[in-house]
Amino acid sequence: MASNRHLGRIIALQTLYEYDFRTDSGDNSETVEAVLERNLERYADKIDDKKFVRDMTVGVSKNAKHLDIKISPIAPEWPINQIALIDHEILRMAIFELDSFADETPPKVVINEAVELAKAFGSENSSRFINGVLGTFLRQSNKGESKNEQV
């Protein structure tokens, strides 16, 4: 199931990135749900946990402004509009998962997955940036598993 969730996060990331890129470019021809359905069809034989992907994608999209409010104070040197879109989407997804799937996924797993997504899809420094921001979020929100845990 773990690799299935990893693929699910990739599909969610691709969907959110495409949708926000289109929207930011003035293309409102598709909904986030339509982009998601197309992406899920593409991987239909490889993913079983479509509910996780759907909940993640729709949840992040619907709560984007609220998630950005949480990101701003933990990345003060980087205003939201200056964070690369892919890094921004990864941060939103991870914070949403930490908040909404806390009973299902340990914080360390969420951060490791976000860092892996950043390594695969972000720039050379994305993984360190994502790790630092999410580590700060955990420390400030007391969502970490222990006070001595290093992220």
C-alpha positions as CSV (number, residue, x, y, z in Angstrom):
1,M,0.0,0.0,0.0
2,A,2.9,2.4,0.7
3,S,4.1,2.5,-2.9
4,N,0.4,2.9,-4.0
5,R,0.2,6.0,-1.7
6,H,3.4,7.3,-3.2
7,L,2.0,7.0,-6.7
8,G,-1.2,8.6,-5.3
9,R,0.7,11.6,-4.1
10,I,2.4,11.9,-7.5
11,I,-1.0,11.9,-9.2
12,A,-2.3,14.5,-6.8
13,L,0.8,16.7,-7.3
14,Q,0.5,16.4,-11.1
15,T,-3.2,17.3,-10.9
16,L,-2.8,20.2,-8.6
17,Y,0.2,21.6,-10.6
18,E,-1.6,21.3,-13.9
19,Y,-4.8,22.8,-12.6
20,D,-3.1,25.8,-10.8
21,F,-0.8,26.4,-13.8
22,R,-3.9,26.5,-16.1
23,T,-5.8,28.7,-13.7
24,D,-2.9,31.1,-13.2
25,S,-2.6,31.4,-17.0
26,G,-6.2,32.3,-17.3
27,D,-7.4,28.9,-18.6
28,N,-10.5,28.0,-16.7
29,S,-11.7,25.3,-19.1
30,E,-11.3,22.4,-16.7
31,T,-12.1,21.8,-13.1
32,V,-9.6,20.2,-10.7
33,E,-12.0,17.2,-10.6
34,A,-11.8,16.8,-14.4
35,V,-8.0,17.0,-14.4
36,L,-7.9,14.5,-11.6
37,E,-10.2,12.0,-13.4
38,R,-8.0,12.2,-16.5
39,N,-4.9,11.5,-14.4
40,L,-6.6,8.7,-12.5
41,E,-7.6,7.1,-15.8
42,R,-4.0,7.2,-16.9
43,Y,-2.9,5.1,-13.9
44,A,-6.1,3.1,-13.4
45,D,-4.4,-0.3,-13.4
46,K,-1.6,0.8,-11.0
47,I,-3.6,2.6,-8.2
48,D,-6.1,1.1,-5.8
49,D,-6.6,3.9,-3.3
50,K,-8.3,6.4,-5.5
51,K,-10.2,7.8,-2.5
52,F,-6.9,8.9,-0.9
53,V,-5.9,10.6,-4.1
54,R,-9.3,12.3,-4.6
55,D,-9.5,13.4,-0.9
56,M,-5.9,14.8,-1.1
57,T,-6.4,16.6,-4.4
58,V,-9.8,18.1,-3.8
59,G,-9.0,18.9,-0.2
60,V,-5.8,20.8,-1.1
61,S,-7.5,22.6,-3.9
62,K,-10.5,23.7,-1.7
63,N,-8.3,24.7,1.2
64,A,-5.5,26.3,-0.8
65,K,-5.9,29.8,0.7
66,H,-6.1,28.4,4.3
67,L,-3.0,26.3,3.6
68,D,-1.1,29.3,2.3
69,I,-1.9,31.2,5.5
70,K,-0.2,28.3,7.4
71,I,2.8,28.4,5.0
72,S,3.5,32.1,5.1
73,P,4.8,32.4,8.7
74,I,6.9,29.3,8.5
75,A,8.7,30.5,5.3
76,P,9.0,34.2,6.0
77,E,11.9,34.7,3.6
78,W,9.8,33.4,0.7
79,P,6.5,35.1,0.0
80,I,4.0,32.7,-1.3
81,N,4.1,34.2,-4.8
82,Q,7.9,33.7,-4.9
83,I,7.8,30.0,-4.1
84,A,8.2,27.8,-7.2
85,L,4.8,26.4,-8.1
86,I,5.9,22.7,-7.7
87,D,7.4,23.4,-4.2
88,H,4.2,25.4,-3.3
89,E,2.0,22.4,-4.3
90,I,4.2,20.0,-2.3
91,L,4.0,22.2,0.8
92,R,0.3,22.5,0.5
93,M,-0.1,18.7,0.1
94,A,2.1,17.9,3.0
95,I,0.5,20.4,5.4
96,F,-3.0,19.2,4.3
97,E,-1.9,15.6,4.9
98,L,-0.4,16.4,8.3
99,D,-3.7,18.1,9.3
100,S,-6.3,15.9,7.7
101,F,-4.7,12.4,7.6
102,A,-2.9,12.6,11.0
103,D,-4.5,9.3,12.1
104,E,-3.5,7.5,9.0
105,T,0.0,8.7,8.2
106,P,2.8,9.5,10.7
107,P,4.3,13.0,10.3
108,K,7.8,11.6,9.5
109,V,6.3,9.7,6.6
110,V,4.5,12.7,5.3
111,I,7.7,14.8,5.4
112,N,9.8,12.0,3.8
113,E,7.2,11.7,1.0
114,A,7.2,15.5,0.4
115,V,11.0,15.5,0.3
116,E,11.0,12.6,-2.2
117,L,8.5,14.5,-4.4
118,A,10.7,17.6,-4.2
119,K,13.8,15.6,-5.3
120,A,11.9,14.1,-8.2
121,F,10.0,17.1,-9.4
122,G,11.6,20.2,-7.9
123,S,14.8,22.1,-8.3
124,E,18.2,21.2,-6.9
125,N,17.4,23.0,-3.5
126,S,13.7,22.0,-3.3
127,S,14.1,19.0,-1.0
128,R,16.1,21.0,1.6
129,F,13.6,23.9,1.4
130,I,10.6,21.5,1.8
131,N,12.2,19.7,4.6
132,G,13.0,22.9,6.5
133,V,9.6,24.4,6.1
134,L,7.8,21.2,7.1
135,G,10.2,20.7,10.1
136,T,9.3,24.2,11.3
137,F,5.6,23.5,10.8
138,L,5.9,20.3,12.9
139,R,7.8,22.0,15.7
140,Q,5.4,25.0,15.8
141,S,2.2,22.9,15.6
142,N,3.4,20.1,18.0
143,K,2.5,17.5,15.4
144,G,5.9,15.8,15.7
145,E,6.1,12.4,17.3
146,S,8.7,13.6,19.9
147,K,10.5,16.7,20.8
148,N,13.9,15.1,20.0
149,E,12.9,13.8,16.6
150,Q,15.0,15.3,13.8
151,V,13.4,15.9,10.4
